[in-house]
Amino acid sequence: MITTKQRACLRGLGNALDSVMQIGKDGVSENVVESVNLLLEARELIKIKVLKNCDLTPKEVANEIVAQLDAEIVQVIGNTIILYKKSTRKDFKHIELP
């Protein structure tokens, strides 16, 4: 669980990111969850765009992904989701949280 201060720091970092993934009409499938997990392992902080043709709301998409991956929701604003999960890789330069 991240604190409010850490979430604010991650939100600031996440605003500068470009979306690395889009979720459309198929919603949250196994492939989507697996892709998000690989992206989080490689980057720790990612931005996902939920397209308008998705049957789920962005909050529902975020909650489904977080439940399956043990990640953290940093922010859901509009159709954009920012997620964080600390990488388990040893050779990775981790994001420093306050």
N, C-alpha and C positions, 0 to 999 in steps of 0.2 A: 504494500500500500504506500502510495506516495503522498507527501504532505501538500498542503495548499501552496506553500512557497515553492516547492519543487514543481508542482503543476504549472504555476505561473511562469517559471523559468523555461519549462518545456514548451509552453504555449508560445513564448517569445521565439524560441528556436524553430518551432513548427511553422510559424507564419511565413518564414522565408523559404520554406520547402516547396517544391513542385509536387503535384500528385504523382505517385508512382504506380497507382492502380485505380481501375474503375470497376464498379460493381453495377451490373445492369439487371436485365429481366430475369436472369437465372437466380439471382439472390445469393445467399451464402451457401455455397455447395462445398463439398470436400476439397475440391481443387482450389477454390478461393481461400479456404482456411489454410491449406498447405502453402499456397503462394504467400499469403500474409505472414505466416510463420517464418518462411525463408527470408522474406524482406526484413522482418523485425530482427532476425538473427544477424543479418548483414549490416543493418543500419541503426537499429535500436529505436529510432523515431521515424515514423512514416505518415504520409498524408494520403488518404483515400478519398476518391470522389464517388458519390452515389448518384447514378444517373436517374433521370426523371422516370424512366420506364421500369424501374425497380418496384416490386410490389410492397417492399418493406420501407419504413421510414429510416432515415440515417441513424437514429438512436437505436432502433431495433437491430439494424445491421451491426452496429458497434457492440451492442450487448451480446449478440450471438457470437461474434468473433472473440470477444474478451472472455466469455464463458468457456470457450473451447481451448484457448491458448494461454490463459492465466496472464494476460497482458493488462495494461492500464489504459483507460480512456483519458486522454489529455483534454480533448475538446471536441464537441460536435456543434458545428455552426453552419447553418444552411444545409447544403448537401455535402459538406466536407467533414471528414473524420480525421483526427490526429490520434495515433496510438503510440504507446511506448512499452517496450519490454527490454529489460537488461539482457544483453547478449551473453551467452555462456562461453564464447570463444576466448581463449587466453591471449591470442595475438592481436586482439581488437582494442582500439583506443576508445574506452567507454566515455559516455557523456558524463561530465562531472556535475552532480546535483548538489545544491546547497544544503 
